[in-house]
């Protein structure tokens, strides 16, 4: 399935980008938090620019995934971004992952499998009908305002967690707008002209830049263990909400909610454990040779 393949490629690119951006953002002084000067500081760091390069790759892969599959299928797959990144980093730098990190990989992988099998997401339309975007954007704006206002009053990991959630909402909105925009390529035979003329395309750019700004502040505010689980799970769950409410996609409910909540718990535990890994947090673990 093309959508699943490109969703996996997106997850790998995004996970790698998060680790690189965390290493760069952790060097930014607190005085630059929530200011545009933070981006100016990061632009002078090669490691951050490398992360942005991977973000661009991820955006292209995500567009293909969303154009060929339901948002409720594509976005939850992104929870594998952190375990995939750590496995690749461990192999590339000849560093053994601790046993607890392997438990995290297993928890995220099994949780995703259980969640997807239980929810069985699917169906829906390729575009958003009528004026459905209006209430969705209003509710999203209110949610973001509340979370960001709460976050700026805090410090450390609590701020990082809330800003990670705000960034997750921004990325979920970006995905929903992107899916609606890409659908214009086939809508009415307008092709590329219809895509460029759609407001959703420009909404995607604005939402994506806003989410990127919030993510940089989340990474600057505290440890990856605080922001990454909120970012990963928040993106998946909010994207599912957009898929159901805007695109009419379906999920199993009833008693299926029990394994679904169990899957969320497994993924949460796995993300927290993985985010503690030195490879994810930017530390320098002692290398060990892999045979």
Secondary structure, 3 states (H helix, E strand, C coil): CHHHHHHHHHHHHHHHHHHHHHHHHCCCCHHHCCCCHHHHHHCCCHHHHHHHHHHHHHHHHHHHHHHHCCHHHHHHHHHHHHHHHHHHHHHHCCCCCCHHHHHHHHHHHHHHHHHHHHHCCECCCCCCCCCHHHHHHHHHHHHHHHHHHHHHCCCHHHHHHHHHHHHHHHHHHHHHHHHHHHHHHCHHHCHHHHHHHCHHHHHHHHHHHHHHHHHHHHHHHCCHHHHHHHHHHHHHHHHHHHHHHHHCCECCCCCHHHHHHHHHHHHHHHHHHHHCCHHHHCCCCCCCCCC
